[in-house]
Amino acid sequence: IAPKDPSDIHVGDVVSYQLGDVTVIHRVIETGTDMDGWYAIVKGDNNPFADPDKVRFDQVRRILIAVIY
């Protein structure tokens, strides 16, 4: 689903976000606010470290709601 507001995004959610011309799909491990507004810290499930940059709400495209096997 496409989030309408930052409050739609929670720790543990898997989100897709735009990073330049690339779409990244990672899990939210932290959310917060700073001088630039809302942000999320994200990490790939198989990555040892979080992504280096904060993800801003305008970068988030979708929230995963189900995985069908």
PDB file of N, H, CA, C and O in Angstrom:
ATOM      1  N   ILE A   1       0.847  -1.186   0.000  1.00  0.00           N
ATOM      2  CA  ILE A   1       0.000   0.000   0.000  1.00  0.00           C
ATOM      3  C   ILE A   1       0.885   1.239   0.000  1.00  0.00           C
ATOM      4  O   ILE A   1       2.028   1.186   0.453  1.00  0.00           O
ATOM      5  N   ALA A   2       0.371   2.337  -0.498  1.00  0.00           N
ATOM      6  H   ALA A   2      -0.558   2.380  -0.866  1.00  0.00           H
ATOM      7  CA  ALA A   2       1.092   3.611  -0.472  1.00  0.00           C
ATOM      8  C   ALA A   2       0.733   4.337   0.826  1.00  0.00           C
ATOM      9  O   ALA A   2      -0.446   4.582   1.081  1.00  0.00           O
ATOM     10  N   PRO A   3       1.715   4.683   1.640  1.00  0.00           N
ATOM     11  CA  PRO A   3       1.402   5.376   2.884  1.00  0.00           C
ATOM     12  C   PRO A   3       0.916   6.800   2.617  1.00  0.00           C
ATOM     13  O   PRO A   3       1.412   7.483   1.721  1.00  0.00           O
ATOM     14  N   LYS A   4      -0.057   7.229   3.406  1.00  0.00           N
ATOM     15  H   LYS A   4      -0.461   6.675   4.134  1.00  0.00           H
ATOM     16  CA  LYS A   4      -0.589   8.580   3.255  1.00  0.00           C
ATOM     17  C   LYS A   4       0.067   9.562   4.205  1.00  0.00           C
ATOM     18  O   LYS A   4       0.035  10.773   3.990  1.00  0.00           O
ATOM     19  N   ASP A   5       0.668   9.018   5.268  1.00  0.00           N
ATOM     20  H   ASP A   5       0.694   8.034   5.443  1.00  0.00           H
ATOM     21  CA  ASP A   5       1.205   9.850   6.340  1.00  0.00           C
ATOM     22  C   ASP A   5       2.339   9.078   7.014  1.00  0.00           C
ATOM     23  O   ASP A   5       2.305   7.848   7.027  1.00  0.00           O
ATOM     24  N   PRO A   6       3.330   9.750   7.567  1.00  0.00           N
ATOM     25  CA  PRO A   6       4.402   9.021   8.256  1.00  0.00           C
ATOM     26  C   PRO A   6       3.899   8.097   9.368  1.00  0.00           C
ATOM     27  O   PRO A   6       4.546   7.100   9.686  1.00  0.00           O
ATOM     28  N   SER A   7       2.753   8.425   9.954  1.00  0.00           N
ATOM     29  H   SER A   7       2.227   9.236   9.695  1.00  0.00           H
ATOM     30  CA  SER A   7       2.223   7.571  11.029  1.00  0.00           C
ATOM     31  C   SER A   7       1.778   6.208  10.511  1.00  0.00           C
ATOM     32  O   SER A   7       1.507   5.314  11.313  1.00  0.00           O
ATOM     33  N   ASP A   8       1.696   6.023   9.197  1.00  0.00           N
ATOM     34  H   ASP A   8       1.916   6.749   8.546  1.00  0.00           H
ATOM     35  CA  ASP A   8       1.365   4.733   8.596  1.00  0.00           C
ATOM     36  C   ASP A   8       2.543   3.767   8.608  1.00  0.00           C
ATOM     37  O   ASP A   8       2.366   2.572   8.372  1.00  0.00           O
ATOM     38  N   ILE A   9       3.736   4.269   8.880  1.00  0.00           N
ATOM     39  H   ILE A   9       3.880   5.240   9.072  1.00  0.00           H
ATOM     40  CA  ILE A   9       4.962   3.470   8.801  1.00  0.00           C
ATOM     41  C   ILE A   9       5.467   3.190  10.215  1.00  0.00           C
ATOM     42  O   ILE A   9       5.641   4.106  11.018  1.00  0.00           O
ATOM     43  N   HIS A  10       5.699   1.897  10.507  1.00  0.00           N
ATOM     44  H   HIS A  10       5.557   1.153   9.855  1.00  0.00           H
ATOM     45  CA  HIS A  10       6.080   1.473  11.851  1.00  0.00           C
ATOM     46  C   HIS A  10       7.364   0.648  11.806  1.00  0.00           C
ATOM     47  O   HIS A  10       7.715   0.066  10.779  1.00  0.00           O
ATOM     48  N   VAL A  11       8.056   0.613  12.944  1.00  0.00           N
ATOM     49  H   VAL A  11       7.771   1.085  13.778  1.00  0.00           H
ATOM     50  CA  VAL A  11       9.217  -0.257  13.076  1.00  0.00           C
ATOM     51  C   VAL A  11       8.765  -1.686  12.797  1.00  0.00           C
ATOM     52  O   VAL A  11       7.747  -2.137  13.320  1.00  0.00           O
ATOM     53  N   GLY A  12       9.527  -2.389  11.971  1.00  0.00           N
ATOM     54  H   GLY A  12      10.354  -2.022  11.546  1.00  0.00           H
ATOM     55  CA  GLY A  12       9.208  -3.753  11.568  1.00  0.00           C
ATOM     56  C   GLY A  12       8.579  -3.841  10.196  1.00  0.00           C
ATOM     57  O   GLY A  12       8.592  -4.908   9.582  1.00  0.00           O
ATOM     58  N   ASP A  13       8.020  -2.730   9.691  1.00  0.00           N
ATOM     59  H   ASP A  13       8.010  -1.863  10.190  1.00  0.00           H
ATOM     60  CA  ASP A  13       7.439  -2.722   8.349  1.00  0.00           C
ATOM     61  C   ASP A  13       8.523  -2.869   7.291  1.00  0.00           C
ATOM     62  O   ASP A  13       9.638  -2.373   7.452  1.00  0.00           O
ATOM     63  N   VAL A  14       8.183  -3.550   6.218  1.00  0.00           N
ATOM     64  H   VAL A  14       7.278  -3.953   6.087  1.00  0.00           H
ATOM     65  CA  VAL A  14       9.051  -3.604   5.040  1.00  0.00           C
ATOM     66  C   VAL A  14       8.534  -2.554   4.071  1.00  0.00           C
ATOM     67  O   VAL A  14       7.358  -2.555   3.707  1.00  0.00           O
ATOM     68  N   VAL A  15       9.426  -1.654   3.653  1.00  0.00           N
ATOM     69  H   VAL A  15      10.382  -1.653   3.948  1.00  0.00           H
ATOM     70  CA  VAL A  15       9.033  -0.560   2.761  1.00  0.00           C
ATOM     71  C   VAL A  15       9.899  -0.572   1.516  1.00  0.00           C
ATOM     72  O   VAL A  15      11.028  -1.061   1.525  1.00  0.00           O
ATOM     73  N   SER A  16       9.346  -0.025   0.449  1.00  0.00           N
ATOM     74  H   SER A  16       8.428   0.372   0.442  1.00  0.00           H
ATOM     75  CA  SER A  16      10.171   0.271  -0.728  1.00  0.00           C
ATOM     76  C   SER A  16      10.349   1.775  -0.747  1.00  0.00           C
ATOM     77  O   SER A  16       9.410   2.533  -0.503  1.00  0.00           O
ATOM     78  N   TYR A  17      11.572   2.194  -1.041  1.00  0.00           N
ATOM     79  H   TYR A  17      12.335   1.579  -1.239  1.00  0.00           H
ATOM     80  CA  TYR A  17      11.839   3.622  -1.120  1.00  0.00           C
ATOM     81  C   TYR A  17      12.758   3.922  -2.294  1.00  0.00           C
ATOM     82  O   TYR A  17      13.520   3.070  -2.750  1.00  0.00           O
ATOM     83  N   GLN A  18      12.664   5.141  -2.762  1.00  0.00           N
ATOM     84  H   GLN A  18      12.045   5.834  -2.391  1.00  0.00           H
ATOM     85  CA  GLN A  18      13.427   5.579  -3.932  1.00  0.00           C
ATOM     86  C   GLN A  18      14.744   6.185  -3.484  1.00  0.00           C
ATOM     87  O   GLN A  18      14.773   7.075  -2.634  1.00  0.00           O
ATOM     88  N   LEU A  19      15.826   5.699  -4.058  1.00  0.00           N
ATOM     89  H   LEU A  19      15.803   4.976  -4.748  1.00  0.00           H
ATOM     90  CA  LEU A  19      17.166   6.222  -3.801  1.00  0.00           C
ATOM     91  C   LEU A  19      17.778   6.532  -5.157  1.00  0.00           C
ATOM     92  O   LEU A  19      18.409   5.675  -5.776  1.00  0.00           O
ATOM     93  N   GLY A  20      17.588   7.763  -5.614  1.00  0.00           N
ATOM     94  H   GLY A  20      17.075   8.460  -5.112  1.00  0.00           H
ATOM     95  CA  GLY A  20      17.992   8.126  -6.964  1.00  0.00           C
ATOM     96  C   GLY A  20      17.138   7.380  -7.963  1.00  0.00           C
ATOM     97  O   GLY A  20      15.911   7.477  -7.931  1.00  0.00           O
ATOM     98  N   ASP A  21      17.779   6.632  -8.858  1.00  0.00           N
ATOM     99  H   ASP A  21      18.775   6.553  -8.885  1.00  0.00           H
ATOM    100  CA  ASP A  21      17.047   5.854  -9.862  1.00  0.00           C
ATOM    101  C   ASP A  21      16.756   4.421  -9.407  1.00  0.00           C
ATOM    102  O   ASP A  21      16.221   3.620 -10.174  1.00  0.00           O
ATOM    103  N   VAL A  22      17.105   4.105  -8.170  1.00  0.00           N
ATOM    104  H   VAL A  22      17.540   4.756  -7.548  1.00  0.00           H
ATOM    105  CA  VAL A  22      16.992   2.738  -7.666  1.00  0.00           C
ATOM    106  C   VAL A  22      15.871   2.651  -6.640  1.00  0.00           C
ATOM    107  O   VAL A  22      15.712   3.545  -5.809  1.00  0.00           O
ATOM    108  N   THR A  23      15.091   1.567  -6.700  1.00  0.00           N
ATOM    109  H   THR A  23      15.220   0.841  -7.375  1.00  0.00           H
ATOM    110  CA  THR A  23      14.109   1.274  -5.660  1.00  0.00           C
ATOM    111  C   THR A  23      14.715   0.250  -4.715  1.00  0.00           C
ATOM    112  O   THR A  23      15.173  -0.809  -5.145  1.00  0.00           O
ATOM    113  N   VAL A  24      14.716   0.567  -3.427  1.00  0.00           N
ATOM    114  H   VAL A  24      14.345   1.427  -3.077  1.00  0.00           H
ATOM    115  CA  VAL A  24      15.285  -0.296  -2.395  1.00  0.00           C
ATOM    116  C   VAL A  24      14.132  -0.831  -1.544  1.00  0.00           C
ATOM    117  O   VAL A  24      13.200  -0.095  -1.221  1.00  0.00           O
ATOM    118  N   ILE A  25      14.198  -2.105  -1.186  1.00  0.00           N
ATOM    119  H   ILE A  25      14.955  -2.703  -1.449  1.00  0.00           H
ATOM    120  CA  ILE A  25      13.189  -2.717  -0.325  1.00  0.00           C
ATOM    121  C   ILE A  25      13.899  -3.214   0.930  1.00  0.00           C
ATOM    122  O   ILE A  25      14.662  -4.179   0.883  1.00  0.00           O
ATOM    123  N   HIS A  26      13.639  -2.538   2.057  1.00  0.00           N
ATOM    124  H   HIS A  26      13.019  -1.754   2.095  1.00  0.00           H
ATOM    125  CA  HIS A  26      14.281  -2.881   3.323  1.00  0.00           C
ATOM    126  C   HIS A  26      13.292  -2.726   4.471  1.00  0.00           C
ATOM    127  O   HIS A  26      12.212  -2.159   4.307  1.00  0.00           O
ATOM    128  N   ARG A  27      13.678  -3.240   5.634  1.00  0.00           N
ATOM    129  H   ARG A  27      14.555  -3.701   5.768  1.00  0.00           H
ATOM    130  CA  ARG A  27      12.835  -3.196   6.826  1.00  0.00           C
ATOM    131  C   ARG A  27      13.159  -1.961   7.674  1.00  0.00           C
ATOM    132  O   ARG A  27      14.323  -1.591   7.829  1.00  0.00           O
ATOM    133  N   VAL A  28      12.120  -1.334   8.217  1.00  0.00           N
ATOM    134  H   VAL A  28      11.174  -1.635   8.092  1.00  0.00           H
ATOM    135  CA  VAL A  28      12.279  -0.179   9.106  1.00  0.00           C
ATOM    136  C   VAL A  28      12.725  -0.688  10.473  1.00  0.00           C
ATOM    137  O   VAL A  28      12.064  -1.538  11.070  1.00  0.00           O
ATOM    138  N   ILE A  29      13.858  -0.161  10.971  1.00  0.00           N
ATOM    139  H   ILE A  29      14.394   0.530  10.486  1.00  0.00           H
ATOM    140  CA  ILE A  29      14.344  -0.571  12.286  1.00  0.00           C
ATOM    141  C   ILE A  29      14.248   0.566  13.300  1.00  0.00           C
ATOM    142  O   ILE A  29      14.428   0.348  14.499  1.00  0.00           O
ATOM    143  N   GLU A  30      13.964   1.781  12.822  1.00  0.00           N
ATOM    144  H   GLU A  30      13.818   1.957  11.848  1.00  0.00           H
ATOM    145  CA  GLU A  30      13.845   2.929  13.724  1.00  0.00           C
ATOM    146  C   GLU A  30      13.133   4.045  12.979  1.00  0.00           C
ATOM    147  O   GLU A  30      13.302   4.188  11.768  1.00  0.00           O
ATOM    148  N   THR A  31      12.340   4.835  13.687  1.00  0.00           N
ATOM    149  H   THR A  31      12.202   4.718  14.671  1.00  0.00           H
ATOM    150  CA  THR A  31      11.762   6.047  13.114  1.00  0.00           C
ATOM    151  C   THR A  31      12.010   7.190  14.093  1.00  0.00           C
ATOM    152  O   THR A  31      12.230   6.969  15.283  1.00  0.00           O
ATOM    153  N   GLY A  32      11.969   8.404  13.575  1.00  0.00           N
ATOM    154  H   GLY A  32      11.790   8.583  12.608  1.00  0.00           H
ATOM    155  CA  GLY A  32      12.170   9.554  14.435  1.00  0.00           C
ATOM    156  C   GLY A  32      11.948  10.840  13.668  1.00  0.00           C
ATOM    157  O   GLY A  32      11.521  10.827  12.513  1.00  0.00           O
ATOM    158  N   THR A  33      12.240  11.941  14.317  1.00  0.00           N
ATOM    159  H   THR A  33      12.587  11.951  15.255  1.00  0.00           H
ATOM    160  CA  THR A  33      12.183  13.254  13.674  1.00  0.00           C
ATOM    161  C   THR A  33      13.453  14.020  14.026  1.00  0.00           C
ATOM    162  O   THR A  33      14.038  13.844  15.094  1.00  0.00           O
ATOM    163  N   ASP A  34      13.852  14.862  13.102  1.00  0.00           N
ATOM    164  H   ASP A  34      13.376  15.004  12.234  1.00  0.00           H
ATOM    165  CA  ASP A  34      14.982  15.753  13.323  1.00  0.00           C
ATOM    166  C   ASP A  34      14.641  17.110  12.718  1.00  0.00           C
ATOM    167  O   ASP A  34      13.472  17.380  12.442  1.00  0.00           O
ATOM    168  N   MET A  35      15.614  17.947  12.510  1.00  0.00           N
ATOM    169  H   MET A  35      16.563  17.728  12.734  1.00  0.00           H
ATOM    170  CA  MET A  35      15.364  19.294  11.979  1.00  0.00           C
ATOM    171  C   MET A  35      14.744  19.254  10.579  1.00  0.00           C
ATOM    172  O   MET A  35      14.087  20.212  10.172  1.00  0.00           O
ATOM    173  N   ASP A  36      14.945  18.163   9.842  1.00  0.00           N
ATOM    174  H   ASP A  36      15.480  17.386  10.173  1.00  0.00           H
ATOM    175  CA  ASP A  36      14.388  18.027   8.494  1.00  0.00           C
ATOM    176  C   ASP A  36      13.054  17.286   8.480  1.00  0.00           C
ATOM    177  O   ASP A  36      12.487  17.073   7.409  1.00  0.00           O
ATOM    178  N   GLY A  37      12.544  16.891   9.636  1.00  0.00           N
ATOM    179  H   GLY A  37      13.005  17.063  10.506  1.00  0.00           H
ATOM    180  CA  GLY A  37      11.257  16.206   9.715  1.00  0.00           C
ATOM    181  C   GLY A  37      11.396  14.724   9.985  1.00  0.00           C
ATOM    182  O   GLY A  37      12.404  14.266  10.523  1.00  0.00           O
ATOM    183  N   TRP A  38      10.361  13.974   9.602  1.00  0.00           N
ATOM    184  H   TRP A  38       9.542  14.346   9.165  1.00  0.00           H
ATOM    185  CA  TRP A  38      10.293  12.541   9.861  1.00  0.00           C
ATOM    186  C   TRP A  38      11.365  11.798   9.064  1.00  0.00           C
ATOM    187  O   TRP A  38      11.722  12.185   7.951  1.00  0.00           O
ATOM    188  N   TYR A  39      11.872  10.707   9.674  1.00  0.00           N
ATOM    189  H   TYR A  39      11.582  10.392  10.578  1.00  0.00           H
ATOM    190  CA  TYR A  39      12.803   9.833   8.957  1.00  0.00           C
ATOM    191  C   TYR A  39      12.663   8.407   9.466  1.00  0.00           C
ATOM    192  O   TYR A  39      12.118   8.165  10.543  1.00  0.00           O
ATOM    193  N   ALA A  40      13.163   7.476   8.679  1.00  0.00           N
ATOM    194  H   ALA A  40      13.606   7.672   7.804  1.00  0.00           H
ATOM    195  CA  ALA A  40      13.259   6.073   9.072  1.00  0.00           C
ATOM    196  C   ALA A  40      14.688   5.609   8.851  1.00  0.00           C
ATOM    197  O   ALA A  40      15.356   6.028   7.907  1.00  0.00           O
ATOM    198  N   ILE A  41      15.137   4.746   9.729  1.00  0.00           N
ATOM    199  H   ILE A  41      14.594   4.405  10.497  1.00  0.00           H
ATOM    200  CA  ILE A  41      16.386   4.024   9.526  1.00  0.00           C
ATOM    201  C   ILE A  41      15.973   2.630   9.059  1.00  0.00           C
ATOM    202  O   ILE A  41      15.139   1.979   9.688  1.00  0.00           O
ATOM    203  N   VAL A  42      16.556   2.181   7.961  1.00  0.00           N
ATOM    204  H   VAL A  42      17.233   2.710   7.450  1.00  0.00           H
ATOM    205  CA  VAL A  42      16.172   0.904   7.373  1.00  0.00           C
ATOM    206  C   VAL A  42      17.384   0.003   7.210  1.00  0.00           C
ATOM    207  O   VAL A  42      18.526   0.464   7.180  1.00  0.00           O
ATOM    208  N   LYS A  43      17.107  -1.308   7.105  1.00  0.00           N
ATOM    209  H   LYS A  43      16.180  -1.682   7.130  1.00  0.00           H
ATOM    210  CA  LYS A  43      18.177  -2.290   6.978  1.00  0.00           C
ATOM    211  C   LYS A  43      17.639  -3.485   6.218  1.00  0.00           C
ATOM    212  O   LYS A  43      16.508  -3.913   6.450  1.00  0.00           O
ATOM    213  N   GLY A  44      18.421  -4.017   5.332  1.00  0.00           N
ATOM    214  H   GLY A  44      19.340  -3.670   5.143  1.00  0.00           H
ATOM    215  CA  GLY A  44      18.076  -5.265   4.670  1.00  0.00           C
ATOM    216  C   GLY A  44      18.153  -6.407   5.665  1.00  0.00           C
ATOM    217  O   GLY A  44      19.052  -6.435   6.505  1.00  0.00           O
ATOM    218  N   ASP A  45      17.224  -7.350   5.585  1.00  0.00           N
ATOM    219  H   ASP A  45      16.493  -7.327   4.902  1.00  0.00           H
ATOM    220  CA  ASP A  45      17.192  -8.448   6.553  1.00  0.00           C
ATOM    221  C   ASP A  45      18.492  -9.240   6.593  1.00  0.00           C
ATOM    222  O   ASP A  45      18.865  -9.757   7.646  1.00  0.00           O
ATOM    223  N   ASN A  46      19.180  -9.341   5.477  1.00  0.00           N
ATOM    224  H   ASN A  46      18.877  -8.921   4.622  1.00  0.00           H
ATOM    225  CA  ASN A  46      20.427 -10.115   5.437  1.00  0.00           C
ATOM    226  C   ASN A  46      21.671  -9.237   5.501  1.00  0.00           C
ATOM    227  O   ASN A  46      22.784  -9.733   5.329  1.00  0.00           O
ATOM    228  N   ASN A  47      21.500  -7.956   5.744  1.00  0.00           N
ATOM    229  H   ASN A  47      20.595  -7.553   5.884  1.00  0.00           H
ATOM    230  CA  ASN A  47      22.637  -7.047   5.843  1.00  0.00           C
ATOM    231  C   ASN A  47      23.052  -6.900   7.306  1.00  0.00           C
ATOM    232  O   ASN A  47      22.193  -6.837   8.185  1.00  0.00           O
ATOM    233  N   PRO A  48      24.351  -6.844   7.575  1.00  0.00           N
ATOM    234  CA  PRO A  48      24.789  -6.708   8.970  1.00  0.00           C
ATOM    235  C   PRO A  48      24.592  -5.295   9.540  1.00  0.00           C
ATOM    236  O   PRO A  48      24.550  -5.119  10.757  1.00  0.00           O
ATOM    237  N   PHE A  49      24.473  -4.296   8.666  1.00  0.00           N
ATOM    238  H   PHE A  49      24.507  -4.440   7.676  1.00  0.00           H
ATOM    239  CA  PHE A  49      24.381  -2.914   9.129  1.00  0.00           C
ATOM    240  C   PHE A  49      23.204  -2.205   8.467  1.00  0.00           C
ATOM    241  O   PHE A  49      22.764  -2.577   7.379  1.00  0.00           O
ATOM    242  N   ALA A  50      22.707  -1.177   9.146  1.00  0.00           N
ATOM    243  H   ALA A  50      23.064  -0.875  10.030  1.00  0.00           H
ATOM    244  CA  ALA A  50      21.635  -0.343   8.594  1.00  0.00           C
ATOM    245  C   ALA A  50      22.159   0.443   7.401  1.00  0.00           C
ATOM    246  O   ALA A  50      23.364   0.654   7.258  1.00  0.00           O
ATOM    247  N   ASP A  51      21.242   0.869   6.553  1.00  0.00           N
ATOM    248  H   ASP A  51      20.263   0.698   6.670  1.00  0.00           H
ATOM    249  CA  ASP A  51      21.612   1.736   5.429  1.00  0.00           C
ATOM    250  C   ASP A  51      22.203   3.030   5.983  1.00  0.00           C
ATOM    251  O   ASP A  51      21.788   3.484   7.050  1.00  0.00           O
ATOM    252  N   PRO A  52      23.155   3.627   5.288  1.00  0.00           N
ATOM    253  CA  PRO A  52      23.873   4.787   5.847  1.00  0.00           C
ATOM    254  C   PRO A  52      23.055   6.078   5.937  1.00  0.00           C
ATOM    255  O   PRO A  52      23.366   6.940   6.758  1.00  0.00           O
ATOM    256  N   ASP A  53      22.024   6.227   5.114  1.00  0.00           N
ATOM    257  H   ASP A  53      21.771   5.527   4.447  1.00  0.00           H
ATOM    258  CA  ASP A  53      21.275   7.481   5.095  1.00  0.00           C
ATOM    259  C   ASP A  53      19.881   7.309   5.677  1.00  0.00           C
ATOM    260  O   ASP A  53      19.291   6.231   5.601  1.00  0.00           O
ATOM    261  N   LYS A  54      19.366   8.377   6.255  1.00  0.00           N
ATOM    262  H   LYS A  54      19.846   9.253   6.317  1.00  0.00           H
ATOM    263  CA  LYS A  54      17.986   8.393   6.723  1.00  0.00           C
ATOM    264  C   LYS A  54      17.059   8.421   5.514  1.00  0.00           C
ATOM    265  O   LYS A  54      17.339   9.089   4.519  1.00  0.00           O
ATOM    266  N   VAL A  55      15.956   7.689   5.613  1.00  0.00           N
ATOM    267  H   VAL A  55      15.728   7.146   6.421  1.00  0.00           H
ATOM    268  CA  VAL A  55      14.952   7.671   4.553  1.00  0.00           C
ATOM    269  C   VAL A  55      13.841   8.638   4.960  1.00  0.00           C
ATOM    270  O   VAL A  55      13.283   8.527   6.052  1.00  0.00           O
ATOM    271  N   ARG A  56      13.527   9.575   4.085  1.00  0.00           N
ATOM    272  H   ARG A  56      13.980   9.665   3.198  1.00  0.00           H
ATOM    273  CA  ARG A  56      12.486  10.574   4.341  1.00  0.00           C
ATOM    274  C   ARG A  56      11.151  10.095   3.780  1.00  0.00           C
ATOM    275  O   ARG A  56      11.112   9.275   2.863  1.00  0.00           O
ATOM    276  N   PHE A  57      10.058  10.614   4.340  1.00  0.00           N
ATOM    277  H   PHE A  57      10.090  11.280   5.085  1.00  0.00           H
ATOM    278  CA  PHE A  57       8.732  10.162   3.934  1.00  0.00           C
ATOM    279  C   PHE A  57       8.506  10.296   2.432  1.00  0.00           C
ATOM    280  O   PHE A  57       7.881   9.426   1.826  1.00  0.00           O
ATOM    281  N   ASP A  58       9.002  11.365   1.824  1.00  0.00           N
ATOM    282  H   ASP A  58       9.511  12.071   2.317  1.00  0.00           H
ATOM    283  CA  ASP A  58       8.772  11.552   0.385  1.00  0.00           C
ATOM    284  C   ASP A  58       9.520  10.539  -0.478  1.00  0.00           C
ATOM    285  O   ASP A  58       9.255  10.441  -1.676  1.00  0.00           O
ATOM    286  N   GLN A  59      10.448   9.784   0.108  1.00  0.00           N
ATOM    287  H   GLN A  59      10.663   9.864   1.082  1.00  0.00           H
ATOM    288  CA  GLN A  59      11.142   8.733  -0.620  1.00  0.00           C
ATOM    289  C   GLN A  59      10.377   7.406  -0.590  1.00  0.00           C
ATOM    290  O   GLN A  59      10.543   6.572  -1.480  1.00  0.00           O
ATOM    291  N   VAL A  60       9.538   7.211   0.435  1.00  0.00           N
ATOM    292  H   VAL A  60       9.403   7.888   1.159  1.00  0.00           H
ATOM    293  CA  VAL A  60       8.837   5.944   0.616  1.00  0.00           C
ATOM    294  C   VAL A  60       7.738   5.816  -0.429  1.00  0.00           C
ATOM    295  O   VAL A  60       6.919   6.720  -0.599  1.00  0.00           O
ATOM    296  N   ARG A  61       7.729   4.692  -1.123  1.00  0.00           N
ATOM    297  H   ARG A  61       8.394   3.958  -0.985  1.00  0.00           H
ATOM    298  CA  ARG A  61       6.731   4.444  -2.159  1.00  0.00           C
ATOM    299  C   ARG A  61       5.621   3.513  -1.687  1.00  0.00           C
ATOM    300  O   ARG A  61       4.445   3.771  -1.943  1.00  0.00           O
ATOM    301  N   ARG A  62       5.987   2.432  -0.999  1.00  0.00           N
ATOM    302  H   ARG A  62       6.943   2.223  -0.791  1.00  0.00           H
ATOM    303  CA  ARG A  62       5.012   1.420  -0.606  1.00  0.00           C
ATOM    304  C   ARG A  62       5.404   0.777   0.723  1.00  0.00           C
ATOM    305  O   ARG A  62       6.563   0.796   1.137  1.00  0.00           O
ATOM    306  N   ILE A  63       4.378   0.205   1.377  1.00  0.00           N
ATOM    307  H   ILE A  63       3.436   0.190   1.041  1.00  0.00           H
ATOM    308  CA  ILE A  63       4.564  -0.622   2.565  1.00  0.00           C
ATOM    309  C   ILE A  63       4.075  -2.025   2.214  1.00  0.00           C
ATOM    310  O   ILE A  63       2.971  -2.188   1.694  1.00  0.00           O
ATOM    311  N   LEU A  64       4.888  -3.027   2.495  1.00  0.00           N
ATOM    312  H   LEU A  64       5.785  -2.894   2.917  1.00  0.00           H
ATOM    313  CA  LEU A  64       4.488  -4.403   2.256  1.00  0.00           C
ATOM    314  C   LEU A  64       3.400  -4.782   3.260  1.00  0.00           C
ATOM    315  O   LEU A  64       3.536  -4.524   4.456  1.00  0.00           O
ATOM    316  N   ILE A  65       2.318  -5.395   2.769  1.00  0.00           N
ATOM    317  H   ILE A  65       2.207  -5.604   1.798  1.00  0.00           H
ATOM    318  CA  ILE A  65       1.255  -5.800   3.684  1.00  0.00           C
ATOM    319  C   ILE A  65       1.083  -7.298   3.767  1.00  0.00           C
ATOM    320  O   ILE A  65       0.455  -7.784   4.708  1.00  0.00           O
ATOM    321  N   ALA A  66       1.616  -8.050   2.820  1.00  0.00           N
ATOM    322  H   ALA A  66       2.126  -7.655   2.056  1.00  0.00           H
ATOM    323  CA  ALA A  66       1.485  -9.507   2.870  1.00  0.00           C
ATOM    324  C   ALA A  66       2.502 -10.147   1.947  1.00  0.00           C
ATOM    325  O   ALA A  66       2.920  -9.575   0.940  1.00  0.00           O
ATOM    326  N   VAL A  67       2.884 -11.359   2.328  1.00  0.00           N
ATOM    327  H   VAL A  67       2.545 -11.824   3.146  1.00  0.00           H
ATOM    328  CA  VAL A  67       3.709 -12.186   1.462  1.00  0.00           C
ATOM    329  C   VAL A  67       2.923 -13.470   1.228  1.00  0.00           C
ATOM    330  O   VAL A  67       2.568 -14.167   2.179  1.00  0.00           O
ATOM    331  N   ILE A  68       2.655 -13.776  -0.015  1.00  0.00           N
ATOM    332  H   ILE A  68       2.944 -13.210  -0.787  1.00  0.00           H
ATOM    333  CA  ILE A  68       1.859 -14.951  -0.358  1.00  0.00           C
ATOM    334  C   ILE A  68       2.798 -16.033  -0.890  1.00  0.00           C
ATOM    335  O   ILE A  68       3.556 -15.802  -1.833  1.00  0.00           O
ATOM    336  N   TYR A  69       2.741 -17.186  -0.292  1.00  0.00           N
ATOM    337  H   TYR A  69       2.125 -17.374   0.474  1.00  0.00           H
ATOM    338  CA  TYR A  69       3.589 -18.304  -0.717  1.00  0.00           C
ATOM    339  C   TYR A  69       2.803 -19.265  -1.556  1.00  0.00           C
ATOM    340  O   TYR A  69       3.343 -20.274  -2.010  1.00  0.00           O
TER     341      TYR A  69
END
